[in-house]
Amino acid sequence: MISRPIEISRAVWGLALLGRPNQVLTRVHGLQIDRPSVVVARILGARHVTQAVLSGVEPSPTVLAMGVWVDGSHALTALGLAVVDRSRARAGLVDAAIALTWAVVGWRDLGRPDRSSPHDERRRDRLARAVLGVVPGGPPLLRRAARTGGC
């Protein structure tokens, strides 16, 4: 079950990328369809659905922090695509804007004191803490999570 509204929109977006990648790529991203674009769209769709499921139900601050990192990284790589491949610049910018929006919402939610969770020792929390401890930019997110009672 998914409880955060942002995760419902993420799940819908992910399902659209999985089920109708051609339509999303042409209408939203303005791309000419090719096999690599469809494959990447489906991979990103699976990523969004997975993240919606993992962080949608009573996410702890640690899980929210991991989501902020994933969405921020996604935004940066999408911007990189826009810079290095002019034919996919619009797609990269659109994707970056979407990912950045989710990162900002996660950051905002992470700062709320009501985000503390009694479930901070689930497997997903331990995994998020382990990953954030070693990825670039992860430790500051863990500190923010800890301030709201998550680590």
N, C-alpha and C positions, 0 to 999 in steps of 0.2 A: 504494500500500500504506500502511496505517495501522499504526504501531507502538506508540504510547502508549495504554495502556488507557483513559485519560480521553477520548482522541479516538475510540476505538471506541464508547464510550457516547454521545459527542456525535454521531457519525455515525448511530447507531441512533435517537437522539432526533430528529435532523434528518429522517431518512427517515420516521419516524412522523408528523412534522408535515407533510411533503410528501404522503405517501400516504394518511394517515388523519386529516386535520385535525379532522373532526367528532368522532371518538371521543376524540382527545386533548383537544379543547376542552371536551367535556361531562364526561368522566371525571376528567381531571387538573385542569383549570382551572375546572370548574363553571360554564361559560358556556352561555347560550342561544345557539344557532348563528345567526349572521347572515353575510351575504356579506363585510362588511369583516373580521370575525374570521377567516374562512377564508382570505381573501387574505393577511392579516398572518401567520397561522400558516404558510402556504406560503412566504412570503418569509423568515421566520425559519428555517424548515426548510432552505431553500436556503443561507442564511447559515451554519447549523451544519454542513451537509455540506461546503460550501466550506472552512470553517475547519478541519474535521477532515482534509481532504485536504491542505491547505496546511501545516498544522503537525504532522501525524501522523508524518511520516517524518523522522527525524533533525533535529528543529527546532533551529536555532541559538538562542542566548540572545536575539538580536534578534527572531526570529520568536515566541518565547515571550512576550517583552515586548509585542509587538503583540497577541497573543492575550489577554493580561491586560487590555490597554486596551479591546479590543473587548468582552470579557465584562463588565468593570467598567462600561463605558458602557451596555451592554444592561441590566445590573442597575439602574442609575440611572434609565433611561427607563421600565423596567417599574414601578419604585416611583412614578415620576411618574404613570403610568397609574392606579395604585391610588389615588393621592391625588385626581386630577381626575375620575375616573369611578367612582363608587361601585358601579355595576352590574358593573364589571370589576375591582373591588378584589382579589378572590380570585385572579383570573387574573394580575394584575400582581404580587401577592406571591409566588405560586408561581413565575412566570417569573423574578422577581428572585432568589429563593432558588437556583434552578437556575443562573442566570448567575453569581451570586456564588460559588457552589461551584466552578464552573470557573475563575473568576478567582483564587480562593484557591489552588487546585491549581496553576495556572500560575505564580502568585507563588512558591509553595513550590519548584516545579521550577526556576524562574528563579534561585533562590538557591543551587542546588547547583553546586559547582565542576565536577562531571562533565558539566555541560550544555554545555560548550564544544564547538564543532563546527568541523571543518576546512572546512565548506561555507558559511562565513559570507558568501560573496560571490555567492550565487545571486541571481537576480532577486527572489525573495520577500524576501530579506534587505535588498536595496537599497530595495525598496518600503517595507518595514516601517520602516527607518531614516528614510526621507524623511517618511513620515506621522507617526511618533512625534516627529520634530523640530519639528512645527508644531501638533500637537493639544494641548489642555489636558491636563496630566498626563503627556504623552509624554516630555519630557526626563528626569524622574526615573526612568522605566522604562528609558530608554536607558542612564542611568548604572548602574543595577542590572545590566543586561545586560553592560555593559563590565566590571564587576567580576568577572564569571564568564568573561570572554574573548570576548564577543560583538560588540563594536563596534570 
